[in-house]
Amino acid sequence: MNNARYLTLNSVVVTALLGVMLFTSGAAGPRQQQLEVLDVQRINIREPDGTLRAVLSGKATLPGAIVRGKEYPHPRQQAGMLFYNDEGTENGGLVFDGAGGSSAGSLTFDAYEQDQILQLIGMTQGGRSTAGLMVNDRPQRSIAQDLAEQTRLAALPEQERTRLLSERAENGYYGQQRMFIGKTDDKATIVLADKSGKPRLQLAVSPEGQASIDFLDDQGAVLKSLTAQSLK
């Protein structure tokens, strides 16, 4: 057998063997690849039926708000990872950003088809820092209603839009913060708020070590304050 015929036959056999190996490995289980570095802008994780379950992305390609597989415009300035439930609706995320002396990181857990009800946050901005755990109330309606309303709100005259959003914020239309446990600058605090989001009880320790328990009215004024000295 001459060399040309031998090389041709050898290449055919090797190609056939590789084809069999690839076919049988695919039939035996999921294909796996090992890479030292994967350099991409975004990774989507999906179920076999195509349902989106997670997105890992830089800020340029992080998606808007997705509810039941439909994406709504929702600008984000962070990079990170978003998580989705069995219906393809966002239900939490881990995001980070920072530049020019500011930084922020946030881990959130959302209510069903709503915004976050639990948030772990750490941020520094304008020379001030906040770190803590926040618990929020959210309305029972789907957030898809609010997202679909964005175009109508944007079309309102600025004064009318500002008035409407102010009224909604006052009435807790989009939800209210009910609890904060953490640190703001050098002061450690626990703040408990009523259904309207107004702080009514605050436990605090000052940078100097002064501990206090303050009872507040609906305007934030201190009704009664307890300290170690006042309890003696």
Backbone as CSV, one residue per row, in Angstrom:
resi,resn,N_x,N_y,N_z,CA_x,CA_y,CA_z,C_x,C_y,C_z
1,MET,0.858,-1.182,0.000,0.000,0.000,0.000,0.899,1.238,0.000
2,ASN,0.655,2.149,-0.951,1.511,3.330,-0.978,1.103,4.311,0.121
3,ASN,1.970,5.297,0.357,1.768,6.232,1.475,0.496,7.048,1.309
4,ALA,0.177,7.478,0.098,-1.005,8.309,-0.122,-2.262,7.552,0.241
5,ARG,-2.363,6.261,-0.246,-3.547,5.457,0.067,-3.601,5.176,1.562
6,TYR,-2.459,4.942,2.177,-2.422,4.650,3.623,-2.905,5.854,4.428
7,LEU,-2.421,7.054,4.079,-2.826,8.251,4.807,-4.308,8.540,4.635
8,THR,-4.813,8.316,3.426,-6.246,8.536,3.175,-7.092,7.590,4.001
9,LEU,-6.739,6.320,3.998,-7.488,5.324,4.769,-7.407,5.616,6.258
10,ASN,-6.217,5.996,6.708,-6.031,6.293,8.134,-6.903,7.471,8.566
11,SER,-6.978,8.523,7.752,-7.791,9.691,8.101,-9.266,9.339,8.134
12,VAL,-9.715,8.475,7.241,-11.115,8.048,7.230,-11.454,7.287,8.498
13,VAL,-10.555,6.371,8.914,-10.792,5.572,10.119,-10.835,6.460,11.362
14,VAL,-9.864,7.398,11.467,-9.817,8.288,12.622,-11.067,9.159,12.695
15,THR,-11.492,9.687,11.539,-12.703,10.513,11.501,-13.920,9.716,11.931
16,ALA,-14.026,8.483,11.482,-15.150,7.632,11.856,-15.155,7.342,13.347
17,LEU,-13.959,7.051,13.900,-13.872,6.783,15.339,-14.264,8.006,16.161
18,LEU,-13.808,9.194,15.737,-14.177,10.421,16.448,-15.679,10.659,16.390
19,GLY,-16.282,10.361,15.241,-17.723,10.530,15.113,-18.478,9.609,16.053
20,VAL,-18.021,8.358,16.168,-18.657,7.405,17.070,-18.517,7.861,18.510
21,MET,-17.319,8.349,18.872,-17.086,8.804,20.238,-17.984,9.987,20.589
22,LEU,-18.112,10.939,19.671,-18.953,12.095,19.930,-20.414,11.701,20.041
23,PHE,-20.852,10.770,19.189,-22.246,10.328,19.193,-22.579,9.584,20.477
24,THR,-21.699,8.667,20.866,-21.972,7.867,22.062,-21.857,8.707,23.324
25,SER,-20.909,9.673,23.381,-20.789,10.516,24.566,-22.004,11.401,24.716
26,GLY,-22.590,11.866,23.594,-23.791,12.675,23.664,-24.978,11.871,24.124
27,ALA,-25.036,10.594,23.742,-26.161,9.756,24.133,-26.075,9.370,25.589
28,ALA,-24.871,9.266,26.133,-24.708,8.794,27.507,-25.066,9.865,28.525
29,GLY,-24.975,11.136,28.201,-25.258,12.191,29.166,-24.941,13.547,28.576
30,PRO,-25.090,14.591,29.371,-24.829,15.947,28.873,-23.373,16.132,28.482
31,ARG,-23.173,16.871,27.418,-21.813,17.162,26.985,-21.159,18.137,27.949
32,GLN,-19.885,17.944,28.227,-19.154,18.789,29.153,-17.882,19.286,28.491
33,GLN,-17.560,20.532,28.817,-16.316,21.109,28.337,-15.586,21.731,29.510
34,GLN,-14.275,21.647,29.475,-13.450,22.259,30.506,-12.657,23.397,29.885
35,LEU,-12.831,24.601,30.458,-12.156,25.782,29.956,-11.456,26.475,31.115
36,GLU,-10.304,27.023,30.858,-9.607,27.781,31.898,-10.175,29.185,32.029
37,VAL,-10.540,29.803,30.925,-11.072,31.162,30.940,-12.219,31.251,29.945
38,LEU,-13.350,31.828,30.390,-14.484,32.094,29.513,-14.729,33.592,29.544
39,ASP,-14.449,34.279,28.471,-14.504,35.734,28.416,-15.726,36.154,27.603
40,VAL,-16.820,36.524,28.298,-18.061,36.883,27.626,-18.667,38.118,28.299
41,GLN,-19.688,38.701,27.656,-20.399,39.830,28.237,-21.636,39.387,29.013
42,ARG,-22.213,38.254,28.633,-23.446,37.805,29.299,-23.613,36.294,29.134
43,ILE,-24.122,35.668,30.192,-24.451,34.244,30.160,-25.899,34.078,30.600
44,ASN,-26.719,33.400,29.790,-28.088,33.058,30.147,-28.148,31.593,30.556
45,ILE,-28.817,31.304,31.658,-29.029,29.923,32.097,-30.507,29.604,31.921
46,ARG,-30.808,28.562,31.153,-32.187,28.218,30.826,-32.498,26.760,31.143
47,GLU,-33.782,26.498,31.377,-34.269,25.129,31.513,-34.334,24.489,30.126
48,PRO,-34.484,23.161,30.044,-34.584,22.511,28.727,-35.702,23.061,27.850
49,ASP,-36.784,23.592,28.490,-37.883,24.144,27.695,-37.657,25.592,27.293
50,GLY,-36.497,26.154,27.657,-36.167,27.517,27.283,-36.456,28.561,28.340
51,THR,-37.084,28.179,29.463,-37.390,29.137,30.524,-36.109,29.711,31.114
52,LEU,-36.024,31.033,31.157,-34.843,31.706,31.703,-34.836,31.576,33.214
53,ARG,-33.695,31.130,33.788,-33.592,30.960,35.234,-32.543,31.855,35.880
54,ALA,-31.549,32.291,35.115,-30.523,33.174,35.677,-29.778,33.873,34.547
55,VAL,-29.283,35.071,34.852,-28.464,35.835,33.909,-27.255,36.372,34.661
56,LEU,-26.080,36.137,34.119,-24.839,36.694,34.643,-24.318,37.654,33.584
57,SER,-24.160,38.942,33.939,-23.897,39.923,32.895,-23.185,41.159,33.417
58,GLY,-22.482,41.827,32.499,-21.997,43.174,32.757,-23.150,44.147,32.633
59,LYS,-22.954,45.402,33.039,-24.074,46.344,33.068,-24.589,46.699,31.674
60,ALA,-23.742,46.592,30.662,-24.169,46.954,29.309,-25.196,45.986,28.747
61,THR,-25.208,44.739,29.234,-26.104,43.726,28.672,-27.058,43.129,29.713
62,LEU,-27.068,43.678,30.928,-28.014,43.188,31.928,-29.432,43.504,31.455
63,PRO,-30.345,42.535,31.497,-31.683,42.773,30.938,-32.519,43.709,31.791
64,GLY,-33.637,44.174,31.223,-34.607,44.945,31.976,-35.375,44.030,32.910
65,ALA,-36.531,44.483,33.385,-37.360,43.661,34.272,-38.131,42.645,33.438
66,ILE,-38.014,41.367,33.798,-38.684,40.299,33.058,-39.754,39.679,33.942
67,VAL,-41.001,39.680,33.441,-42.132,39.081,34.143,-42.795,38.079,33.217
68,ARG,-42.835,36.805,33.634,-43.405,35.717,32.816,-42.825,35.710,31.397
69,GLY,-41.525,35.922,31.323,-40.833,35.845,30.040,-40.887,37.108,29.206
70,LYS,-41.661,38.120,29.626,-41.743,39.374,28.876,-40.835,40.404,29.518
71,GLU,-40.006,41.028,28.701,-39.058,42.017,29.215,-39.614,43.428,29.080
72,TYR,-39.511,44.193,30.183,-39.944,45.587,30.211,-38.710,46.475,30.381
73,PRO,-38.713,47.670,29.774,-37.574,48.582,29.963,-37.371,48.885,31.440
74,HIS,-36.165,48.723,31.909,-35.850,48.970,33.316,-34.351,49.209,33.406
75,PRO,-33.905,50.456,33.182,-32.465,50.744,33.139,-31.765,50.310,34.421
76,ARG,-30.607,49.702,34.273,-29.789,49.289,35.410,-28.366,49.788,35.168
77,GLN,-27.719,50.218,36.229,-26.351,50.710,36.137,-25.362,49.761,36.790
78,GLN,-25.824,48.539,37.093,-24.964,47.590,37.790,-24.629,46.388,36.906
79,ALA,-23.613,45.664,37.322,-23.310,44.350,36.765,-23.647,43.324,37.836
80,GLY,-23.893,42.093,37.416,-24.179,41.086,38.433,-24.973,39.927,37.895
81,MET,-25.791,39.351,38.773,-26.554,38.156,38.431,-28.001,38.334,38.859
82,LEU,-28.938,38.017,37.967,-30.364,38.063,38.255,-30.916,36.645,38.236
83,PHE,-31.887,36.388,39.111,-32.476,35.054,39.224,-33.959,35.109,38.858
84,TYR,-34.479,34.012,38.305,-35.858,33.962,37.825,-36.551,32.708,38.355
85,ASN,-37.872,32.823,38.592,-38.610,31.678,39.120,-39.016,30.704,38.015
86,ASP,-39.828,29.730,38.362,-40.219,28.687,37.405,-41.036,29.235,36.240
87,GLU,-41.596,30.445,36.405,-42.413,31.051,35.357,-41.636,32.071,34.531
88,GLY,-40.328,32.169,34.777,-39.524,33.117,34.025,-39.689,34.547,34.488
89,THR,-39.989,34.729,35.796,-40.149,36.067,36.370,-39.011,36.344,37.344
90,GLU,-38.430,37.528,37.245,-37.325,37.893,38.136,-37.763,37.792,39.599
91,ASN,-36.936,37.144,40.418,-37.284,37.038,41.845,-36.085,37.241,42.763
92,GLY,-35.089,37.974,42.285,-33.954,38.311,43.134,-32.718,38.578,42.304
93,GLY,-31.693,39.071,42.969,-30.470,39.357,42.236,-29.316,39.719,43.144
94,LEU,-28.134,39.684,42.565,-26.894,40.055,43.241,-26.154,40.988,42.293
95,VAL,-26.092,42.286,42.636,-25.526,43.271,41.716,-24.504,44.155,42.429
96,PHE,-23.601,44.726,41.627,-22.530,45.571,42.150,-22.257,46.706,41.177
97,ASP,-21.822,47.832,41.726,-21.305,48.904,40.881,-20.365,49.765,41.716
98,GLY,-19.798,50.797,41.092,-18.900,51.671,41.827,-17.911,52.358,40.909
99,ALA,-17.605,53.615,41.231,-16.610,54.399,40.488,-16.478,55.748,41.177
100,GLY,-15.330,56.375,41.028,-15.138,57.723,41.516,-15.381,57.902,43.008
101,GLY,-14.973,56.937,43.806,-15.148,57.041,45.246,-16.425,56.454,45.786
102,SER,-17.322,55.978,44.902,-18.575,55.364,45.332,-18.575,53.876,44.998
103,SER,-19.258,53.106,45.835,-19.385,51.683,45.572,-20.678,51.176,46.191
104,ALA,-21.211,50.089,45.631,-22.453,49.522,46.164,-22.562,48.063,45.773
105,GLY,-23.107,47.274,46.682,-23.411,45.878,46.427,-24.746,45.557,47.063
106,SER,-25.546,44.716,46.398,-26.889,44.438,46.890,-27.296,43.009,46.546
107,LEU,-27.819,42.301,47.550,-28.405,40.973,47.370,-29.879,41.094,47.725
108,THR,-30.771,40.800,46.771,-32.194,41.006,46.991,-33.000,39.736,46.788
109,PHE,-34.122,39.665,47.508,-35.088,38.581,47.383,-36.449,39.232,47.145
110,ASP,-37.098,38.912,46.031,-38.338,39.585,45.642,-39.580,38.828,46.101
111,ALA,-40.663,39.585,46.301,-41.970,38.973,46.471,-42.422,38.440,45.118
112,TYR,-43.441,37.599,45.102,-43.928,37.034,43.845,-44.411,38.145,42.921
113,GLU,-43.805,38.240,41.748,-44.110,39.251,40.741,-44.114,40.668,41.336
114,GLN,-43.157,40.906,42.250,-43.029,42.224,42.851,-41.561,42.541,43.083
115,ASP,-41.298,43.683,43.687,-39.941,44.121,43.971,-39.429,43.454,45.242
116,GLN,-38.224,43.830,45.675,-37.588,43.132,46.793,-38.322,43.340,48.116
117,ILE,-38.473,42.262,48.870,-39.002,42.346,50.227,-37.879,42.165,51.244
118,LEU,-36.738,41.673,50.795,-35.570,41.513,51.658,-34.339,41.938,50.877
119,GLN,-33.506,42.789,51.491,-32.331,43.300,50.792,-31.156,43.431,51.748
120,LEU,-30.033,42.874,51.333,-28.773,43.042,52.045,-27.930,43.999,51.216
121,ILE,-27.549,45.126,51.806,-26.926,46.177,51.009,-25.714,46.762,51.713
122,GLY,-24.717,47.149,50.938,-23.566,47.881,51.435,-23.189,48.923,50.408
123,MET,-23.112,50.180,50.808,-22.806,51.216,49.827,-22.062,52.385,50.461
124,THR,-21.253,53.034,49.627,-20.544,54.252,50.004,-20.773,55.272,48.903
125,GLN,-21.259,56.442,49.294,-21.565,57.459,48.291,-21.466,58.835,48.924
126,GLY,-20.778,59.739,48.251,-20.650,61.095,48.752,-20.000,61.177,50.120
127,GLY,-19.082,60.263,50.393,-18.406,60.276,51.676,-19.188,59.633,52.803
128,ARG,-20.388,59.146,52.536,-21.203,58.487,53.552,-21.328,57.001,53.229
129,SER,-21.508,56.205,54.267,-21.607,54.765,54.058,-22.816,54.204,54.790
130,THR,-23.420,53.190,54.186,-24.554,52.478,54.771,-24.369,50.994,54.517
131,ALA,-24.622,50.196,55.534,-24.552,48.746,55.379,-25.614,48.135,56.277
132,GLY,-26.402,47.212,55.728,-27.422,46.622,56.574,-28.395,45.731,55.842
133,LEU,-29.416,45.338,56.603,-30.482,44.470,56.125,-31.787,45.249,56.158
134,MET,-32.535,45.237,55.051,-33.803,45.944,54.970,-34.933,44.977,54.654
135,VAL,-36.083,45.180,55.301,-37.287,44.391,55.059,-38.374,45.349,54.592
136,ASN,-39.043,45.020,53.490,-40.023,45.918,52.884,-41.390,45.263,52.725
137,ASP,-42.423,46.091,52.733,-43.760,45.682,52.302,-43.872,45.924,50.804
138,ARG,-44.643,45.093,50.111,-44.929,45.304,48.698,-46.414,45.074,48.443
139,PRO,-46.993,45.754,47.427,-48.416,45.556,47.122,-48.678,44.162,46.560
140,GLN,-49.943,43.773,46.570,-50.334,42.449,46.089,-50.400,42.365,44.568
141,ARG,-50.551,43.495,43.883,-50.659,43.457,42.421,-49.334,43.060,41.786
142,SER,-49.390,42.599,40.545,-48.177,42.258,39.811,-47.432,43.535,39.420
143,ILE,-46.115,43.488,39.535,-45.299,44.641,39.154,-45.385,44.909,37.655
144,ALA,-45.891,43.929,36.887,-46.059,44.124,35.444,-46.993,45.302,35.168
145,GLN,-47.961,45.535,36.046,-48.871,46.673,35.870,-48.107,47.994,35.972
146,ASP,-47.208,48.076,36.922,-46.425,49.304,37.100,-45.447,49.499,35.954
147,LEU,-44.838,48.409,35.499,-43.884,48.508,34.400,-44.579,48.925,33.104
148,ALA,-45.795,48.396,32.889,-46.537,48.752,31.682,-47.018,50.197,31.720
149,GLU,-47.115,50.775,32.921,-47.599,52.137,33.090,-46.503,53.183,32.881
150,GLN,-45.272,52.754,32.770,-44.158,53.692,32.691,-44.288,54.668,31.527
151,THR,-44.732,54.177,30.371,-44.862,55.037,29.199,-45.893,56.134,29.439
152,ARG,-47.030,55.760,30.068,-48.065,56.757,30.357,-47.566,57.798,31.348
153,LEU,-46.842,57.359,32.374,-46.317,58.307,33.363,-45.297,59.254,32.741
154,ALA,-44.459,58.708,31.872,-43.435,59.540,31.229,-44.049,60.606,30.339
155,ALA,-45.261,60.354,29.823,-45.917,61.304,28.929,-46.646,62.411,29.678
156,LEU,-46.816,62.280,30.997,-47.496,63.304,31.781,-46.630,64.557,31.899
157,PRO,-47.252,65.723,32.022,-46.465,66.936,32.315,-45.661,66.729,33.598
158,GLU,-44.466,67.283,33.652,-43.562,67.022,34.765,-44.188,67.327,36.123
159,GLN,-44.899,68.457,36.220,-45.497,68.835,37.500,-46.560,67.822,37.935
160,GLU,-47.366,67.376,36.982,-48.409,66.406,37.298,-47.808,65.055,37.676
161,ARG,-46.755,64.652,36.958,-46.091,63.379,37.261,-45.454,63.416,38.651
162,THR,-44.804,64.526,38.975,-44.168,64.658,40.289,-45.207,64.590,41.404
163,ARG,-46.339,65.268,41.208,-47.399,65.263,42.217,-47.955,63.853,42.408
164,LEU,-48.216,63.159,41.296,-48.770,61.808,41.377,-47.819,60.852,42.082
165,LEU,-46.547,60.891,41.705,-45.566,59.985,42.316,-45.357,60.310,43.795
166,SER,-45.437,61.592,44.135,-45.311,61.989,45.534,-46.482,61.445,46.352
167,GLU,-47.693,61.549,45.803,-48.870,61.012,46.490,-48.762,59.505,46.664
168,ARG,-48.293,58.837,45.630,-48.163,57.385,45.709,-47.118,56.978,46.742
169,ALA,-46.024,57.710,46.795,-44.992,57.410,47.785,-45.532,57.597,49.195
170,GLU,-46.305,58.659,49.400,-46.885,58.938,50.711,-47.856,57.848,51.139
171,ASN,-48.592,57.305,50.168,-49.593,56.283,50.466,-49.049,54.860,50.398
172,GLY,-47.763,54.717,50.121,-47.179,53.387,50.055,-47.634,52.577,48.858
173,TYR,-47.937,53.259,47.762,-48.465,52.582,46.570,-47.491,51.530,46.039
174,TYR,-46.206,51.836,46.091,-45.196,50.897,45.594,-44.569,50.075,46.718
175,GLY,-45.002,50.295,47.947,-44.448,49.562,49.077,-43.714,50.491,50.023
176,GLN,-43.366,49.961,51.191,-42.682,50.759,52.200,-41.615,49.925,52.903
177,GLN,-40.562,50.614,53.344,-39.553,49.948,54.173,-40.097,49.822,55.591
178,ARG,-40.048,48.594,56.127,-40.584,48.357,57.456,-39.496,48.169,58.517
179,MET,-38.312,47.744,58.089,-37.255,47.501,59.069,-35.884,47.698,58.440
180,PHE,-34.986,48.299,59.224,-33.581,48.417,58.828,-32.724,48.009,60.018
181,ILE,-31.792,47.119,59.772,-30.821,46.709,60.787,-29.437,46.902,60.187
182,GLY,-28.658,47.805,60.741,-27.341,48.003,60.163,-26.622,49.204,60.726
183,LYS,-25.839,49.824,59.851,-24.977,50.936,60.247,-25.031,52.032,59.196
184,THR,-25.237,53.243,59.664,-25.162,54.414,58.796,-24.042,55.294,59.316
185,ASP,-23.007,55.471,58.491,-21.780,56.135,58.927,-21.254,55.430,60.185
186,ASP,-21.165,56.114,61.331,-20.614,55.493,62.537,-21.679,55.060,63.530
187,LYS,-22.935,55.145,63.153,-24.042,54.858,64.067,-24.719,53.539,63.703
188,ALA,-24.770,52.620,64.678,-25.448,51.343,64.486,-26.900,51.487,64.924
189,THR,-27.854,51.042,64.081,-29.262,51.256,64.399,-30.126,50.054,64.022
190,ILE,-31.249,49.958,64.700,-32.368,49.108,64.308,-33.582,50.022,64.252
191,VAL,-34.207,50.132,63.086,-35.350,51.023,62.914,-36.549,50.196,62.479
192,LEU,-37.660,50.329,63.216,-38.903,49.642,62.889,-39.944,50.685,62.500
193,ALA,-40.615,50.461,61.365,-41.578,51.426,60.849,-42.983,50.837,60.817
194,ASP,-43.982,51.734,60.758,-45.364,51.274,60.668,-45.725,50.964,59.215
195,LYS,-47.000,50.644,58.987,-47.446,50.239,57.648,-47.256,51.358,56.620
196,SER,-47.202,52.589,57.088,-47.002,53.729,56.189,-45.530,54.000,55.920
197,GLY,-44.654,53.215,56.535,-43.229,53.405,56.336,-42.617,54.448,57.251
198,LYS,-43.381,54.931,58.225,-42.857,55.949,59.134,-42.174,55.278,60.325
199,PRO,-40.912,55.614,60.599,-40.202,55.018,61.741,-40.932,55.300,63.049
200,ARG,-41.129,54.252,63.859,-41.818,54.427,65.139,-40.988,53.960,66.321
201,LEU,-39.971,53.150,66.060,-39.099,52.678,67.133,-37.675,52.589,66.607
202,GLN,-36.733,53.154,67.372,-35.332,53.129,66.948,-34.427,52.751,68.105
203,LEU,-33.615,51.744,67.875,-32.574,51.354,68.816,-31.254,51.766,68.187
204,ALA,-30.439,52.499,68.927,-29.213,53.031,68.336,-28.058,53.009,69.324
205,VAL,-26.858,52.901,68.759,-25.624,53.033,69.532,-24.755,54.059,68.811
206,SER,-24.426,55.134,69.498,-23.646,56.209,68.896,-22.180,55.802,68.786
207,PRO,-21.368,56.552,68.008,-19.941,56.247,67.914,-19.239,56.266,69.269
208,GLU,-19.782,57.046,70.191,-19.178,57.144,71.525,-19.632,56.029,72.455
209,GLY,-20.556,55.189,71.997,-21.014,54.073,72.808,-22.298,54.333,73.567
210,GLN,-22.966,55.452,73.302,-24.223,55.777,73.972,-25.367,54.991,73.329
211,ALA,-26.028,54.145,74.110,-27.142,53.345,73.609,-28.460,53.998,73.984
212,SER,-29.439,53.913,73.060,-30.742,54.523,73.336,-31.852,53.756,72.623
213,ILE,-33.065,53.877,73.184,-34.272,53.357,72.559,-35.234,54.523,72.447
214,ASP,-35.603,54.893,71.224,-36.468,56.044,70.995,-37.824,55.601,70.454
215,PHE,-38.889,56.128,71.042,-40.250,55.915,70.564,-40.664,57.175,69.807
216,LEU,-41.118,57.014,68.566,-41.368,58.158,67.690,-42.842,58.287,67.333
217,ASP,-43.284,59.533,67.077,-44.645,59.722,66.580,-44.642,59.642,65.064
218,ASP,-45.800,59.885,64.433,-45.899,59.718,62.983,-45.176,60.815,62.205
219,GLN,-44.630,61.808,62.902,-43.838,62.850,62.257,-42.344,62.660,62.488
220,GLY,-41.989,61.607,63.228,-40.586,61.333,63.501,-40.053,61.973,64.760
221,ALA,-40.914,62.703,65.490,-40.477,63.334,66.741,-40.398,62.284,67.846
222,VAL,-39.436,62.440,68.737,-39.234,61.472,69.816,-40.273,61.700,70.911
223,LEU,-41.081,60.688,71.192,-42.069,60.760,72.266,-41.443,60.422,73.606
224,LYS,-40.577,59.436,73.574,-39.884,59.023,74.800,-38.575,58.365,74.408
225,SER,-37.555,58.636,75.188,-36.238,58.064,74.925,-35.722,57.383,76.191
226,LEU,-35.244,56.165,76.019,-34.698,55.408,77.133,-33.198,55.230,76.928
227,THR,-32.429,55.518,77.973,-30.995,55.294,77.950,-30.619,54.582,79.246
228,ALA,-29.370,54.168,79.349,-28.918,53.493,80.562,-29.050,54.406,81.767
229,GLN,-28.805,55.699,81.556,-28.899,56.665,82.647,-30.341,56.871,83.088
230,SER,-31.283,56.912,82.118,-32.671,57.157,82.480,-33.316,55.979,83.175
231,LEU,-32.725,54.786,83.046,-33.290,53.606,83.684,-32.745,53.376,85.093
232,LYS,-31.809,54.196,85.501,-31.234,54.014,86.836,-32.213,54.472,87.902
